[in-house]
């Protein structure tokens, strides 16, 4: 099917609402089509639709949908960076790399909120990192677009609206290592830091304030005279696995490093204190939830005696994985705060304004 005809078919499909799995198929088609279009206006149009169409966003699956859109642009740009991949994706002739990137940047328009604009920009930056060196002008344009979108998204973000904050966190976390320090300094770090902390430790896409731990106790049941088990078929284990598969949780190590870097460079010490209070609140909640769990009464040296073997081999190790993630994330953040307090005279003042 010619690219223009396929574009018309896809644009019609994007106007309807689908289940998330059907939307994923449309994004796969879009990744191929983005490279096939020879008219930059059509690339711009398709980009605009991917950021606003009902098929993608009306029944979205939270941050998972955001990641799928980011991957759509990442897939297309990765193929562009490695011409050997184009044979299976490109249907017709294509635009030059520079014109293609500019067309996508123009597609992030007023039809969609600013936080969604981060998805194509981050996808492009990630996909093109291993390809031929971009010209300084077009790379500068892409970095300008990303940094501007981050700052505008931060301006528009509402504290009680989680998805935009999570999307900002996702995009900044994924592109952090690709942003020159001079570019990162252009980001409003005073606005970014609270968003990162909320998304990582308190959001439904992050560590859920530590409250994921409490309900597990109901599913820890006696399996024998002296043993307990936590079945892999239980609802709480299913939910734990879901949480561990979430994009922010799977990348909690780099995200903690990003939070630490932001803590180092934020100008207002009051924001550092607030971040510490938030992390301490998270740790306190997690500890309280843990003390209310039957598993907390079992010493690590006695696990083989009091925990059923199947649970010890499957569910319990996954619980330790998430608890380790929580512990190292808190330590990573607090270590940076301590290091800053040693050298920052403003933080040593007792009268620091909040």
C-alpha positions, 0 to 999 in steps of 0.5 A: 500500500502506498505511504500516503494511502496508508497514512489516510487509513491510519489517521482514520483509525486514530480517531476511534477509541480502542483497547490499549493492546489495539492502540499498541498495534497502531503505534507499531504501524506509525513507527514504520510510516513515520520513516516512509512519508516523503512530505514533511507536512505529513510527518508533522500531521502524523506526529500531531495525531499521535500526541492527541488521537482518541485511539491512543489517549482516550483509554490510555494505560497511564505511563505505559501508554506514554512509554509506547509512544516514546518507543514509537519515535525511538524505533523510527529514529533508531532505524534511521540511525542504522540504515540496515534496519530501514529495509524492513520498515520503510515502504517508499523514499524518505526525507533527509534526517534533518528535515525529518527531525524538524517535521516531528518537532513541528508536530508537537503543537497546541493540539496536545499538552506540553508534557506529551511533547516530551515523548517524541523529543526523548524518543528521537534523542535516544534513537539517534544516539548511536547513529551518524553524528547529527549536525550541530544545528539540528541537534541543537534544535532537538535539545532546544525543543526538549528543554523548552518542552520540559520547562513548559510542562513543569509550568503547567503541571498540577500537583494533583495530576499525576500522569503529566508529572510521571511523564516528565520524570520518565522523559528526563530520566531516560534522556539525562545521560544524553543532556550536556550539563549546560543543557540540564542547567537550563531546566527549571530544577526548582520545579523539577525536583518536587516532581521527581520525588513525588513520581518516584516515591509517592505516585501509583507508577512509583513506589506508592508511598510504601503502602504496597506492603501492608496488604501483603499481610492478608495473603501471608497464610499458614501452610503447615504447623510452623510455616507460612506461605505467600502464594504466587497466585495471590492478588498481592503478589500479582500487584507487586509484579505489576509494580516492579514492571512499571517504567519508573520502578524498573529504572529506579536506580538511574532515577535516584541518581537524577534526583541526587543530581537535582538536589546538588544543583537546586538553588533553594535549600528549602527544597532540599529540606522538603525532599528530605522530609518526603523521603523520611515520610516514605521510609517511616510509612514503609517501616510501619507497613513492614512491622504490621506484616507477619514476615517481619517477625521472621529473622532472615536466618530462620526463613528456611524453617518458617517459610514454605519452600515454594514461597521462599523460591518465588514470591519472597525474593521478589519482595526483597527485590522491591525492599532493596530498591526502596532502601537504596533509593532512600540512601542514594538521595540522603547521601547527596543531601549529607554531602551538600550539607557539608559544603553548603553554608546556606544549608547550615543556617538554622534560619533557612526560609522554607 
